[in-house]
Amino acid sequence: MNDYKLKSKKYQGGAKTFLSDWMIAILFVVLFALCCVFSSDFRTSRNIMNILRQASFIAIIAMGEFFVILLGEMDMSISSIIGTVSIFFAGFVVELGIPVFPAMILVTLMSAVIGIINGFLVVYGKMPSFIATLVTMNVLKGFNYIYSGALPIPGLPESFNFMAAGKVGFVPFAVILMLIVTVILYVFTAHTSLGRSFFAVGGNKEAAKLSGLNVNFISIFAFVMCGILTTIGALGLTSRTLSGNVTLGDDMLFDVMTIVVLGGTSLTGGRGRIVGVVIGALFLQVITNIMVLLSINTYWQWVVKGVILVVVVLIDAKSKKD
């Protein structure tokens, strides 16, 4: 807790700290303005809403990864958790006849258990989080393929599509859900002792222990939070196609990591903001959107995202030295 208070005082230090913490927001505004200039299709209300909707579920998943990275750890299993949620949820509803809401609770509990396993491997097994969650990722992928036979499970009810395609007024429900999750997590991290504890543990575990914090519980809870939030995002992604797909999250790990780091979360822990993660998701989605509108080859998106991640990590490393 003392470490978090020190960080709060440092934030009051002036323009340099402010620019460092909110650089992504400034860059996002600049990027958005440039895209409006270069493409008339980009600045339409329909396209803006599409960007928000497309970014919503991956932003929620990235907010889960945020808690793990905030501790200086890493959860590589989220891609397989997405597949697990998608395929088992569809199996519960379509094949077992379980109603949608109870099925959502079941897959959320499954993800929470996976998070607990990841946490125990790291905290009590003393395994590096990268290795522990990489193992979990592959084990889950095996179970996913065994359960599904490597085939999608179609037939989810049409009403479930509301999560991805529904609107409240003119605002997509997915955007509203993202905003609700963002507000809840902002309040949690900024205005509760448990939420602030993540910053303290990530900043200095030994100091956190001396302050009386239960470091082991907080570390495991971070992986549980990651699992639960990944479940919400995975359900949203599944609702787009109304079918369970074992490969749904295969290409998302890199984007999620990029979003979290791009949003200002330090890979060494102790620094970051929920709002920054959301802005990072929007930033990445704007880049994808404008490249599509300008008919730029899709493969260049991989190149651009890779360059962005390298630059952000280098900046983060330099800021740590300073």
N, C-alpha and C positions, 0 to 999 in steps of 0.2 A: 504493500500500500504506500509505503514511504517513497518507493521508486516512482510510483505513478504521480505522487504529489510533486516530486522533483521535475518530472516531465511537464506537468501543468505549469510550473513556474517558468521552465525554460521556454514554453510556448509564448509567454508574455514578453519574451526578450526582444521582439521587434519584427521588422519587415522581413529579414532573412529567414527567420523561423516560419513566418506566415507563408512566404513564397514556397518554402520547402514542403510544407504540409499540404498546401492547396495548389501546387503546380499543375496537377492533373485537371483540376477544375478550370484553371486558366487556359490550359492547352485545349481542353474540350470546347470552350467557347470560341477559341481561335479556329479550331478545326471545323466546327459547325458553321461559322461565318464563311469560311473559304468554300465549303461545300455548297452553301447557298448561292455563292457567286458563280461557281463553275457549273452548276446544274439546276435548271429551273424545276425539273422533276423532283429534286431532292427536297425543296422547301415547301412542297404541298402538304396540307394537313394529313392527307391519307398516308403519305410516305412517312411523316413524322410518327404517326400512331403505329405504323408498321415497325419502325425502328424500336419504339418502346416495347411493343409486344414481343418482338423477336429477342430482345435483350432480357426480358423479364425473368424467365425461368433459369437461364444460365447465371443471371445475377444472384438469384436466390441460392443456387448451388455454390457460387463463389463466396457468398456470405458465410456458408458453412465452412469452407476451406479457410476462410479468414481467421476463424478461432484457432485452428491448428497452427497456421503459420504465425499467428500472433505470439505463440509460445516458442517459436523458433523450430517447430517441427514441420512435418509434411505428410499429407494423406494422399497416397497414390492410388488408393482403392476406389475412389469416387466413380471412376469410369465403370467399374464392374458393379458397384452399388446401384448405379443408374439402370444397368441392364437387369440386375436382380429385382429391383422394384418393378420395372416395366413388365418383365415376363411372369413374375409370380403374381402380381396384381391381376394381370389379364387371366392367368390360370385360375386364380381364386374366383373371379367373377364369371368367366365364360365356362370353365370346365367344372367348377365345384358349385356354382350357383350362389355364391356368397354375395349379398348386396354390396353396392359400391362403397358406402361409408365404412362398414365393418372391415372390408378388404383393405381400405386405405389405412385403417388403424393397425391391421395385422402387418402390412409391409413397413409401416413406420416403426413398429416394435422390432421387426427383423433388422432394420437398419440401425436402431439403437443398440441392439445386441452386437452387431458387427462393430459398431463404434466402441463398445465396451471391450471387445476382444482386441481391437487395435490398441486401445489405451493400456490394457493389461500387458500386452506384448512389449510396449514401449516402456511403461513405468516399472513393472515388476520383472519382466523378462530382460530388461536392459538392452533391448534391441534398438538400433537406429531406426527412427520412424520411417525413413525411406525404404529400408529393407523389410521391416515388419509389414507395412501396408502394401508393399509390392508383392509379398507372399500372399496376403489376404486377397489382393486383386486377382491373382492367378487362381487361387482356390475357388473364389466366387465365380470366376469365369467358367471354370470346369463344371461347377454345380449348375450354372445357368444353362450351359449347353446340354448337360445330362437331362435336366428337367424339360427343356423345350425341344430337344432333338434337333437343335440348330435351326428351328423353324419359328416364324412369328406366330402369335396367337391372336387372330382377329376376332371381331364380334362383340367388342365392348359397346354398351348402350349409347345411343346418339346423345342422350342428355349429358353424358360425361364430357362431350366435346365443348361444353360451355366453358370449362376451365381454360381452354386455349383460345377458343374462337368467340366466346360470348362477350357481350358488352353490357355495361351499366350506363344507360344514356348513350353518349358517343365515345365513352372511354372503355377500352378493352378490359375485361375482367382480370386478365393476366397482369396488366399494369397496376390495377388496384391492389391485387394480391402482393405484388412486389413492393408497393408503397407501404402496405400494412406491415409486412415483414420487416421492412427497413425501419419504420418508426418504432416497432416493438424492440428490435435489436439495438437501435440507437439509444433508447431509454435504458435498456438493460445494461449496455456497456458504459454509458456515461453517468447513469444516476442510480446504480445499485452497487452494493459492496462486492457482490459476487462477480458482476460484470467488470468492475474495475480491477478485480483480482487477476484477470487474464493479463492485463498490462504489467502488473507487478511481477507475476511469475515469468512472463516473457522477457522482461527487462533484466531481472536478476533473481534466479531461483533461490540462491542461498539467502539473500536478503529477505525474500518473501517468506522463507521458512522461519527465519529469526523474528519476522513480524507476526508470526502465529498463523500464517495461511496454510491450509491443507493442500500442498502443492500436488500431491498424488491425485487427490480427488479432482482438482481443477484440470489437471492434464488429461485425465480420463474423460471428464465432462466435455472437454473441447472436441474430442473425437466423437462423442455421442451427439453433440450439437451438429457436427459436420454430417453425420449420418442422417439425422432428422431433417435438416435443411436440404440435403441432397434428395431425400425422399419427396419433399414438396416439389422441387424442380423436376424430378424424374416423372412424377405423376402428371405434371403439366405438359411435359414433352410427349408422354404417352397419349394424352388426350387429343393431341393434334392429329394422330393417325387412327385413333380408336383401335389400336392393336398393340400387344406386347411384343417387344423386339429385344432380343438378347444383345444386339450390337448397338443399341441406342446411344450409349455413352462412349463408344470407342474413340471418337475423335474430339472429345470434349476436355480431356485432362489438361492439354497444353493451353487451351483457351482459358480455362478456369484459373490456372496458375498465373497466366499473363494478366488476367483481370485483377487478381488480388494484389500482385506486385505493382502493376500499373496504377492501382488505386492508392498507393502510398504505404502499403504494409511492408515492413522490413522483414526480409528473409531470416534475419537473426533474432527476430522477436522483439516485443515490447513497444512497437510503434505501428499505428494504423488506425483507420476510421471506417466504420460501416458505410457512411455516405461516400467515401472515396472508392469503395468497392463497386457501388452502384454506378458512379460516374465512370469508372474503369470499364464496366460492362457496356455502357452506352458509347464510350469512346471507341471500343473495338467494333461494336455493331455499326457505328457510323462509317468507319473505314470500310467494312465489308459492303455496306449499302452503296456507298459512293463508287466503289470499284465496279460493282454490278451495273449501276446506272451509266457509268462511263465505258462499259463494255470492255473492262480490263480483264485479262485472262485470270480465271479463278485460282490458278496455281500461284500467282503473284501474291495472293492473300497470305499464303503460308510464309513466303519470303518476308513480307511486310511485318507480320506478327512476330516472326523470329527476330528480326532486327529490333523491333520495339522492345521485346523482352530483354535482349542483350543490353540495349541502351539503358533501360530502367534499372537492371541489376547493377550495371557499372556505376550509375549515379548513386544507387543505394550504398554500394561499397565505399564510394568516395565520401559520402556524407558521414559514414561511420568513422572513417579515418579522421575527418575534420572534427 
